[in-house]
Amino acid sequence: METGSPDETGIPGAELVWRGLQPALIRVRRLLVVVWTAVLAVAVGLPLGLLVGPVWAAFALAPLALGAWGWRLVERNWRSWRYTERADDLLISRGVLWREETVVPYGRMQLVEVTSGPVERRFGLAHVQLHTAAAATDATIPGLDPAEAERLRDRLTELGEARSAGL
Amino acid sequence: MTTPDHGDAVPAAEPAQTAQAAHAGHTAERAAVTERRLHPVTPFRRAWAPITVLAGWAVHDPNATQQQLERLTTTVLLLGLAVLVPVAGLYGFLSWWFTHFAVTDTELRIRTGLLFRRTAHIRLERIQAVDVSRPLLARVAGVAKLRIDVVGADDKDELAFLGEREARALRAELLARAAGFAPETAREVGEAPAHELLRVPPRALALSLALTGATWGAWCAAVVVPTVLWLTTHNLWTVLATALPLLGAAGASSAGRFAGEFDWKVGESPDGLRIDHGLLDRTHETVPPGRVQTVRIVEPLLWRRLGWVRVELDVAGSANSVLVPVAPRPVAESVVARVLPGVTVPQTLSRPPRRARWCVPVWWRGHRLAVTDTVFATRHGLLRRRLSLVPHAKVQSVRLSQGPWQRLWRLAEVHVDTGADKTVTARLRDAEEAARLLHAQAESSRTSRRDARPDRWMT
């Protein structure tokens, strides 16, 4: 059910250009899934296999199944992420099971942060985080191309300055 | 607002309004700005600290204390005092001597610290509230504390202590400058005249506390728990160790609250809202116009028959959150209308759809919502109703969220975040309605931000 997505409800802004994330993010996240699955499978299978009996090592299949599920989930989640710059605010929509849509007016932005960890850098990714005076505002866009992240940061700062409002 | 600026000498968590002074510029400017010191009584305010430490140690370990005390001779005691008193006195004196403050056209500057120098510059147009508080002992000594609430301010930024008259004059000056009066006239403008909106009679306050479930709960716990412990263990120390904190909590929730909220006055002046209260410790708070982020009208079950409500407010960076401890509903609503200009408290709130009972059984009826052209209002709670109001202009961001179970029932939540770090949530709304709400809220916040009053409210 597509409740809440603007293109179905006839809400102003339906004609907006939505942008997605870089496919490299799927690779990063899948890598994480694989690493964690392997670690968990070994942690479960090895002690059971050695101490209780080789048959019990089959329990290591549980993390593997979870990993396989996670493998698929990563792509679904990646597909759900999108953001758009409207005239006065930034709209971020994300999540498959837990859907969340965030509207942050440019004038309310206190700080725009572009960060890129070692793994992210290796895959040519960066993420942008927006802060407002409310700590609950949870506006992060992961998996952006560094150039796009910088463009977004500059544009958001520029728009934020033009529309700046106090508390 | 500016972005947090990580100066070298300032701890990284230092807020935006307090930044390390540029030393070169500072020395050049210093001549123009008259720096003042705090009241000479200030060094004595920490006089009780060593005594508390000793008392705490004595309570913590009574046997060892007794042994130590027996070993002490008069000479040792006198020697100890002869060292301790001058050292403490010197420390108090030096920390007072090295604390300066100055009011410039745009900032309040506080310089402090003997070993670790700290300079806080508080921008006046960012003032969210000004509190003058006079604890009991300070009232005896004729001094007062002045605290400027800005986002991210901490306890170090309060001016303690100032002479009572000086504190008043300084508050008037700060407010006048913050309001945007010309720098030359700011000092002469004086205190803006206030007129009283509401005064809580002591009888009503006492009755309201007697009708609060928490008060009775605390007293019951304070009586029942030690009794049960005594019957089961017969150990005096265990009973005392549990009874004292419980009695303390019970006292704080009844007598302490009565003393704190005694003679509660709400007044209105061109400088904003004035809230004065307290029996032993008096507090005078001033909230300039346009600083209130959210207002909550709380209606406990037992007060409903009397038609009484409690009104709470959130101001960014301010510790106080009570606007009216108890008042009849119409009076409280008229106060709210003055605090949030142009806002009327919505009387009819819409319910969630019936299917919401599958998400939140029974309590789903308590979740209500109303959006007028000035506020976003939600109510929750069945027994203790809490109605939260957020003016559209105070919305920092809007979020819609929906979990898998809610999606099954086509329901969603809309969160409205405000600058006082409070989020007001409209729960259990129809999904389509929530989506419309999200966009309508973004739109109305944008339009009302445009005609919000300026930070300097007299300009």
Chai-1 contact restraints between the chains, C-beta under 6 A:
chainA,res_idxA,chainB,res_idxB,connection_type,confidence,min_distance_angstrom,max_distance_angstrom,comment,restraint_id
A,T3,B,A431,contact,1.0,0.0,6.0,A-B,restraint_1
A,G4,B,L400,contact,1.0,0.0,6.0,A-B,restraint_2
A,G4,B,A431,contact,1.0,0.0,6.0,A-B,restraint_3
A,G4,B,A435,contact,1.0,0.0,6.0,A-B,restraint_4
A,T9,B,E432,contact,1.0,0.0,6.0,A-B,restraint_5
A,T9,B,A435,contact,1.0,0.0,6.0,A-B,restraint_6
A,I11,B,H439,contact,1.0,0.0,6.0,A-B,restraint_7
A,D88,B,R446,contact,1.0,0.0,6.0,A-B,restraint_8
A,D89,B,A442,contact,1.0,0.0,6.0,A-B,restraint_9
A,L97,B,P404,contact,1.0,0.0,6.0,A-B,restraint_10
A,W98,B,G403,contact,1.0,0.0,6.0,A-B,restraint_11
A,R99,B,Q402,contact,1.0,0.0,6.0,A-B,restraint_12
A,E100,B,S401,contact,1.0,0.0,6.0,A-B,restraint_13
A,E101,B,L400,contact,1.0,0.0,6.0,A-B,restraint_14
A,T102,B,R399,contact,1.0,0.0,6.0,A-B,restraint_15
A,V103,B,V398,contact,1.0,0.0,6.0,A-B,restraint_16
A,V103,B,A442,contact,1.0,0.0,6.0,A-B,restraint_17
A,V104,B,S397,contact,1.0,0.0,6.0,A-B,restraint_18
A,R108,B,Q396,contact,1.0,0.0,6.0,A-B,restraint_19
A,Q110,B,M1,contact,1.0,0.0,6.0,A-B,restraint_20
A,L111,B,T3,contact,1.0,0.0,6.0,A-B,restraint_21
A,T132,B,Q396,contact,1.0,0.0,6.0,A-B,restraint_22
A,T132,B,S397,contact,1.0,0.0,6.0,A-B,restraint_23
A,A133,B,Q396,contact,1.0,0.0,6.0,A-B,restraint_24
A,A133,B,G419,contact,1.0,0.0,6.0,A-B,restraint_25
A,A134,B,Q396,contact,1.0,0.0,6.0,A-B,restraint_26
A,A134,B,D417,contact,1.0,0.0,6.0,A-B,restraint_27
A,A134,B,T418,contact,1.0,0.0,6.0,A-B,restraint_28
A,A134,B,G419,contact,1.0,0.0,6.0,A-B,restraint_29
A,A135,B,D421,contact,1.0,0.0,6.0,A-B,restraint_30
A,A136,B,D417,contact,1.0,0.0,6.0,A-B,restraint_31
A,A136,B,T423,contact,1.0,0.0,6.0,A-B,restraint_32
A,T137,B,Q396,contact,1.0,0.0,6.0,A-B,restraint_33
A,T137,B,S397,contact,1.0,0.0,6.0,A-B,restraint_34
A,T137,B,D417,contact,1.0,0.0,6.0,A-B,restraint_35
A,A165,B,R449,contact,1.0,0.0,6.0,A-B,restraint_36
A,G166,B,D455,contact,1.0,0.0,6.0,A-B,restraint_37
A,L167,B,A316,contact,1.0,0.0,6.0,A-B,restraint_38
A,L167,B,G419,contact,1.0,0.0,6.0,A-B,restraint_39
